[in-house]
């Protein structure tokens, strides 16, 4: 728009200047004619005017019209040979509407005023044609630019959507994914760097995981042998009346059992993490699963005078691995019973929400402080309030691994006074 305004102004100014030069030369010509013959010269000019592009007017000192087809002096025209554009205001002979003209006037030595005007209609048409051509060309360029920009943006948006899909899979734990590469621009340079980084991360994690799994697997067999030997030692110790020896052997067996439990839990976490993504998933009736978990642990809770209250509502089926989910919810309920004092109560609730089924396990035990709620999901971590209780510190790590496989959300909050663990499940979209 600024360019169009500049071009329009430049074209108009140049044409007006050229017009003023032509009319100035005409004034010089009329200045060479005596006053007595000026009216006749104007009359002859008008008789030979065929295109009606020039207009003349001769006025006395008092403004009386003397000759020419201009009938009145324009009020805003000074007699100083300065050109002025008049928009349909020049009074002329005839009933037609006066055109847009460029007018110039001078006062002669005898006091008379000579007015010259030149029609600007054809010049305005030229300017309008130029402006229209510029507008048309500009609109064409703008349209082409917008369409080209949209085409490029659609291509880039498709690439970014593909990158987003892959990064979501990577964020879900599938480190074998790689960002798509299809060109040599900045996005591809970034994709190459990210892919190289992912390769290094995957290699390092596999090395660490392999080392940990190897250690857990290799040590599990010797520990099992040690436990068997301790069992034989305990049998021999029973024949010897030595209470201290029996106590030491029993403690050694207990510690060995704890180590075996830890190694089994570590291998189970590794096994869950290496499952093929959603490979064995199917439709799961979550209400039936929750009822089965409650029925399984209710006798265990009764031994410690703990009441398990199961509230399961009818919910939509979910898509997942039933065995893994059963193991995860069993771990959560087992933890809640373990940390609930005798005579307490544990609630296992299944409720439908707008986003899908929600499972809540609420106990009235010591609870989990807010600053430890993320840490308890890590391996081997045990809270300060529960260190005196038996356990490996891997139960919630197994649950967290199962939730990551299913893309479920798990959060820990205050159960007032105990802990409240909430699992938000995604509903399966039935076809």
N, C-alpha and C positions, 0 to 999 in steps of 0.2 A: 504493500500500500504506500509506503514511503517512496519507493522507486517510481510508482505510477504518478504520485503527486509531484515529484521532482520533474519527471519527463513532461507532464502536462504543463507545469509552470514554465519550464524552459522553452517548450514549443510555442506557447502563447506569447511569452516575452519576445522571442526572436521574431515572430510574425508581426507583432505590434511595432517592433522597432523598424522592420523593413517597410511597413505601411507608413510610418512617420517619415521615413526618408523620402518615399515617393511623393507624399503630400508636401513636404518641404520644398522639393524641386518644383512642384506645381506653383507654390507661393512665389518662388523666385521668378517663375515665368510670368505670373500675373503682376508682379511688381514692375516688370518691364513695360507694361501696357499703361498708357495715360489714363487718368481718371475718367475722362469723357468717353473713352472707348471701352471701359472695363465692363459695363453692363452688356454691351453688344458681344464682347468676347465670351462672357459667361453664357449668353443665349446661344451662341454658335456651338459652344462645347456641349450644351444640353441637347441641341438638335442632332449632333453626331454621336451621342451616347446611345448605344444599342443594348448593352448588357445591363444598363442601369446600376453600375457599380460605384459611380462617382456622383456626389451631390454637392451643389454650390449655393451659396447665399451671400448677398451683398446688402449691408444694412448701414443706414445713416447714423450719424453721431448720436441721435436720440433713440436709436433702435428701430426706426422705420424700415420696413422691407423695401429694397430697391430693385433687386433682381435675383434670379435663381429659383430653384425648387425647394430650398430650405426657407420656411416661412417665418421662423422665429429664432432668435439667439438662444442657444441652450443656457440655462441659468448657471450651470457648473462648469462652463467652458471659459477659460481665461484667454485673452487675446495676447498670448506670449509665446506662440508657436510651440506649445507643449501638447502632445497628443493625449486625448482622453477617449476612453471607450464608453459609448452611450448605449445602454440596453433598452431599445425600443422607446426612447424618449425624444427622439429628434422629430420635430414637426415639419412635415413635408407636404407638397401638393398631392392630392389624391386621398381616397378613403382607406387605402390599404394600411395595414399595421406596419409601422416603421420597423426596419430591420435593426440588428445590432451593427453599429458603425463605429469606425475610428475617426474622430473629428479633431480638427486643428483650426485655430483662428489667429488672425493678426490685425492689428489696428494700423491703418495706412496714415500717411502724413496728413491727408485732408480730413482725418477724423472718422472716416468710414471704416467699417469692420467687414473683413472678408472671412467667410467660413467655408472650409473644405471638409467633406466627409467621404469616407470610403466604406463600402459594404464589406462586412466581415463574415458574411454567411458561408461563403465557400471555404474560407480559412477555418472557420469553426467546424465545418464538416470534415475537413482534412484532419483537424485535431481530434475530433470525435472518432474518426476512422482509426487513427493511430492509437488512441486510448483503448478503443474496443479490441484492436488487434493485440495490444499488450495484455489486456484483461483476459482475452481468450487464450493467449499463449501462457499467461501466468496460471490460469485455471487448469490448463492441460498439464503444465509442469507440476502443479500442486497435486492434481489427481494422480499423475504418474508416480510422483514421490510418495504419496500416501499409500498407493497400491503396492509400490515396491517395498516401502517400509513394513506394510502389513505382511507381505509375503516373507520378508526376512524375519520379522518377529514371530510369525507362525512357526517357521522352521526352528528358530531358536527356542521357542516355548515348547515345541515337541521334544527337542533335545533335553531341555531342563526337566520336563516331566519324566522322561526316561531316566535321567540322573536321579530325580527325586524317588522314583520307584525303587531303583537299585539301592540308594542310600537307606531307604526304609527297611529293606531286607537286611542290609548290613547292620543297621541299628538293632534289628531283632536278633542278631547273633550269627547270621549267615555270612561269615567272612570270606567265603569262596566267591562271592559276587564281585564283579568289576564294573566300573563306570563305562558306558558306551563311548566309543571314539569314532568320529566320522569326518574329520577335517583337520585343518592346521591352524585354527584360530585359538584365541586365548582360552576358550572353554576346553578345547582338546588338550592344550598344554596343561591346564589344571587337572583334567581327568587323568593324563599320563602320570602326573606327580602323585595324585591320590591312589591310583592303581598300584604304583610302585610302593607307596607307603602301606597299602593293604597287604601286599605280598609279604613285606617285611614283618608286619604285625602278625599275619597268619602264621608265618614261619616261626616267629619267636613264641607265639602262644602254643603252637603245636609242640615245639621243643619243651617248653615248660610243662605243658600238660602231659606229654609223653614221659617226662622225667618223674613227675608226681605219680602218674598212674603206675609207672614201672616200680617205683619205690613201694607204693601201697600194695601192688600185686605180689612183688617179690617178698615183702616182709610178712604178708598174711600167712603164707605157708609155714615159715619158721615159727611164727607165733602160735599157730595151731599145734605144731609139734611141741612147743614149750608148754602149752596148756595141757596137752596129753601127758607129758612127763610130770607136770605138777599134779595131775589127777592120780598118777601112780604113786608119787611121793606122798600124797595125802592118804592113800590107802595104806602105805607102809607106816605112816605116822600114827595111824589109828591103832596099830599094834603096839606102839610105844606110848606109854603113859606120859606124854610131854605136851601139856596144854600150850606152851609158848610156841613149840614147833608147829603144832596144828594151826595156831592162829597166824603164824607167818606164812605158812603154805596157803591158807585160805585167802589172805590178803594178796599174795602173789597171783593166785588164780583170778581174783576180782580185777586186779589191774590189767592182767592179760586179756580178760574178757572185754574190758573197756577199750584197750588198744585194738582188738579185733573189730569191735563195733565201729570204731572211728575209721579204720581202713575200709570196712564194708560200706560205710556212708560215703567216704570219699570216692570210691569206685562207682557207687550208685549215682552220685552227682555227675561224674564224668560220663557215665553211660547215658544219663538223661540229656546232657549237653550235646552229645554226638548223635542224637536221634535225627533221622531225616525229617526235615520240616514238614509237619502235618501229613507225613507218609501213612501213618496208621490211624488217622483221625476218622471218626464216624459220629453219627448222631448219638447223643448221650442224654438220658433222662435224669436230670440233676436231682429232681425230687426223690426218686428211688435211691439214688446214690447216697444222698444225705441221710435218708432213713436207715440205710444199711450201715453207714458209719456210726450213727447213734446207737443202733442195736448192738453193734460189735463192742463198743466201749462202755455201754451202760453197766454190765456186770463188773468190769474193772473199777468203775467209779463207786459202785455200791460197797466194794470191799473197804474203801476209805470213807464211807458214809457221805459221799459226794453225789449230789443229784444232777443228772444230765437231763436238760429240758430241750427237746427237739421240736422246733416249730417250722415245718416245711409247707410252703404254699405251692400251688400249681404254677409252674413257670414254663416258658417256651423251651423246647429242646436246644441244647448247645452243641457245638461241633468241637470234639476233642478226643483225647485218649482216655478212656474210662479207667484203665488200670492206674495210669499216672495220677489222675484226679483223685481216685480213691486213696492212693498213697499219700497225696498232699493233704487232703482234708483229715485223714487219719492222724498224720503227724501233728496237725494243728490242734485237733481235739485231744490227742495224747499229751501235748505240751500243756494245754489248758488244765487238764485233770492233774498233771504232775505238779503244777505250781499253785493249785488251789488247796487251801488248808482243809483239814477234815471237817466235815459238816457243811462245806460250802456248796456252791451251785454253779454249774456251767451251762450257758445257753448256746445252742446251735440253731441258727435261724437261716432260713432260705426265703427271701422275699423278692417279688418281681418289681422291677423299676422300668422307667422309660427307656433306659439304655440296655437293659437286659437283666438277667438274674443276679442277685447279690447274696453272698453268704457271709454271715457274721458269727464269729466265735468269741463269746464274752465270758470271762471268769472274774472271780472276786479275790484273786491272789495278790501278790505284791505289785503287779503291774510292771510296765517298762517305762523308765524315764524318757522324756522327749529327746534328750541328747543321745540316747542309746538306740533309738528305734531304727535307724539306718544301719548301725553297726551290728545289731543282732542278726541281720540277714547275711552277714559275712561268715566264712568258715571259722570254726573253733571259738568264736566270740561268745562269752558268757557274761551276763549282766552282774553287777555288784550284788544285787539283791538275791540272786539265785545261784551263786557260786557254791553254796553249801549243799545243793541238791545234785544227785548223780546225773550225768549226761555228758555227751560229747561236744555239744555246741554246734552240731551239724544238721539238726532237724529242720530249722527254718531255712538253712541253705538249700536243702533238698526241695522244700516247698517253693522257694524263690526260683530254683531252676525249672520246676514244673510250670510255674506261672509264666516264665519267659518263653518256654516252648509254646504255650497256648496264647501268648499275647494278652494275658489277663493282668489286671491291676490289683496289687495287694498293698494295703496300708495299715499301719498300726496306730491306734489312738487310745485315749483314756477310757477304760470301761467303768470307772467310778465304782469301786476303788481299784479294780483289777485292770487287765488289758483287754482291748477290743481289736480283733484282727478282722478286717473287711476285705473280701475278695469280690471284685466286680468282674463279671463274666460277659463275654460277647454272645449275643443270641445268634443262632444259625438262621440265615435267610433261606426259608424253604421255597423251592421252585414251584 
